[in-house]
């Protein structure tokens, strides 16, 4: 404590009143502040410019919104017409597809029945081929047999004519 008692305190660091700490306002205490009266015209002019800028922005925004509404209405109208046209086209295409599928189904059924007829015809042709074509004889042999058969038929005709004319006794004479 002895050393502390000998110390001195610097009073310049002591707190001062608020008047001492306040910055210079440009006028003395108790004196009326008259402001920068001459500069007020510039400030008011600047505020007028800002006001006119805001009014112009509002006007342009309203015009842009109105144009956007018109554009949107036009777009919706065109889109609606386009959609209706495309729906009609889709409906027509579906009807055409249904008709085509029905025609195809009918054609496939017809093809199936015609294929069955063709198979039956081919089977019948193959069954008749040995009888009609593959007789095992040459052409000359077939001609000879045919002539023999014609001669036999002519003889039978002669016998029948004689039988009708002379009766059973003269049927075979002269043939």
C-alpha positions in Angstrom: 0.0 0.0 0.0 2.9 2.3 0.5 3.8 2.4 -3.1 0.3 3.0 -4.2 -0.1 6.1 -2.0 2.8 7.7 -3.8 1.3 7.1 -7.3 -0.4 9.9 -9.0 -3.5 9.6 -11.2 -3.6 11.4 -14.6 -6.9 13.2 -14.6 -6.8 13.8 -18.3 -8.0 10.2 -18.7 -11.0 10.7 -16.5 -14.4 10.5 -18.0 -15.8 13.7 -19.3 -19.4 14.7 -19.8 -21.3 14.0 -23.1 -20.8 17.5 -24.3 -17.1 17.0 -24.4 -17.3 13.7 -26.4 -19.8 15.0 -29.0 -18.4 15.7 -32.5 -18.5 19.1 -33.9 -22.0 19.8 -35.3 -21.0 22.9 -37.1 -22.8 25.3 -34.8 -22.5 26.1 -31.1 -24.7 24.9 -28.3 -28.0 26.8 -28.0 -27.6 28.1 -31.5 -30.4 27.1 -34.0 -29.4 24.8 -36.8 -30.4 26.3 -40.1 -29.1 23.4 -42.2 -27.6 23.7 -45.7 -30.5 25.9 -47.0 -28.7 26.6 -50.3 -27.9 22.9 -50.9 -31.6 21.9 -50.3 -32.4 22.6 -54.0 -30.0 20.0 -55.2 -31.3 17.4 -52.7 -34.9 18.2 -53.7 -34.0 18.0 -57.4 -32.4 14.6 -56.8 -35.5 13.4 -55.0 -37.6 14.7 -57.9 -35.4 12.7 -60.3 -35.8 9.6 -58.1 -39.5 10.1 -58.0 -39.8 10.5 -61.8 -37.5 7.4 -62.2 -39.9 5.4 -59.9 -42.9 6.7 -61.8 -41.4 5.8 -65.1 -40.4 2.3 -63.8 -44.0 1.8 -62.5 -45.4 2.9 -65.9 -43.1 0.7 -67.9 -43.8 -2.3 -65.5 -47.5 -1.8 -65.9 -47.2 -1.7 -69.7 -44.9 -4.8 -69.6 -47.5 -6.6 -67.4 -50.3 -5.7 -69.8 -48.3 -6.9 -72.8 -47.4 -10.1 -70.9 -51.1 -10.6 -70.2 -52.0 -10.2 -73.9 -49.1 -12.5 -74.9 -50.2 -15.1 -72.4 -53.8 -14.9 -73.6 -52.7 -15.2 -77.2 -50.4 -18.1 -76.3 -53.2 -19.9 -74.4 -55.6 -19.4 -77.4 -53.1 -20.7 -79.9 -52.2 -23.6 -77.6 -55.8 -24.5 -77.1 -56.5 -24.5 -80.8 -53.4 -26.5 -81.5 -54.3 -29.0 -78.8 -57.8 -29.4 -80.1 -56.5 -29.9 -83.7 -54.0 -32.5 -82.4 -56.7 -34.3 -80.4 -58.9 -34.5 -83.5 -56.0 -35.7 -85.5 -55.2 -38.3 -82.9 -58.8 -39.5 -82.8 -58.8 -39.8 -86.6 -55.5 -41.7 -86.5 -56.9 -44.1 -83.9 -60.0 -44.7 -86.0 -57.8 -45.4 -89.0 -55.6 -47.7 -86.9 -58.6 -49.6 -85.7 -59.9 -50.0 -89.3 -56.5 -51.1 -90.5 -56.2 -53.6 -87.7 -59.7 -55.0 -88.4 -58.8 -55.2 -92.1 -55.5 -56.9 -91.3 -57.3 -59.4 -89.0 -59.9 -60.2 -91.8 -57.1 -60.5 -94.3 -55.1 -62.9 -92.0 -58.3 -65.0 -91.6 -58.8 -65.1 -95.3 -55.1 -65.9 -95.9 -55.5 -68.8 -93.4 -58.5 -70.3 -95.2 -56.9 -69.8 -98.6 -53.8 -71.5 -97.3 -55.8 -74.5 -96.1 -57.5 -74.7 -99.5 -54.1 -74.6 -101.2 -52.8 -77.3 -98.9 -55.8 -79.5 -99.6 -55.4 -78.9 -103.4 -51.7 -79.8 -103.3 -52.5 -83.0 -101.3 -55.1 -84.0 -103.8 -52.8 -83.2 -106.7 -50.1 -85.4 -105.1 -52.6 -88.2 -104.6 -53.7 -88.0 -108.2 -50.2 -87.7 -109.7 -49.4 -91.4 -109.7 -52.7 -92.3 -111.3 -52.7 -89.7 -114.0 -49.1 -89.0 -114.8 -46.8 -91.7 -113.4 -48.4 -94.7 -115.0 -45.1 -96.5 -115.6 -45.8 -96.6 -119.4 -44.1 -94.7 -122.2 -46.1 -92.4 -124.4 -46.2 -94.9 -127.3 -47.6 -97.6 -124.9 -50.3 -95.2 -123.6 -51.3 -94.3 -127.2 -51.5 -98.1 -128.1 -53.6 -98.8 -125.0 -55.9 -95.9 -125.8 -56.4 -97.1 -129.4 -57.1 -100.7 -128.1 -59.6 -99.2 -125.6 -61.3 -97.2 -128.4 -61.5 -100.3 -130.6 -63.0 -102.3 -127.8 -65.6 -99.6 -127.2 -66.4 -99.5 -130.9 -66.9 -103.3 -130.9 -69.1 -103.1 -127.9 -71.2 -100.4 -129.6 -71.5 -102.6 -132.7 -72.7 -105.6 -130.6 -75.3 -103.5 -128.8 -76.6 -102.2 -132.1 -76.8 -105.7 -133.5 -78.5 -106.9 -130.4 -81.1 -104.2 -130.7 -81.7 -105.0 -134.4 -81.5 -108.9 -134.5 -81.9 -109.9 -130.9 -79.7 -112.2 -128.9 -78.9 -114.6 -131.8 -77.3 -112.1 -134.1 -75.6 -109.8 -131.7 -72.0 -111.0 -132.1 -72.1 -111.6 -135.9 -70.2 -109.3 -138.1 -68.6 -107.1 -135.4 
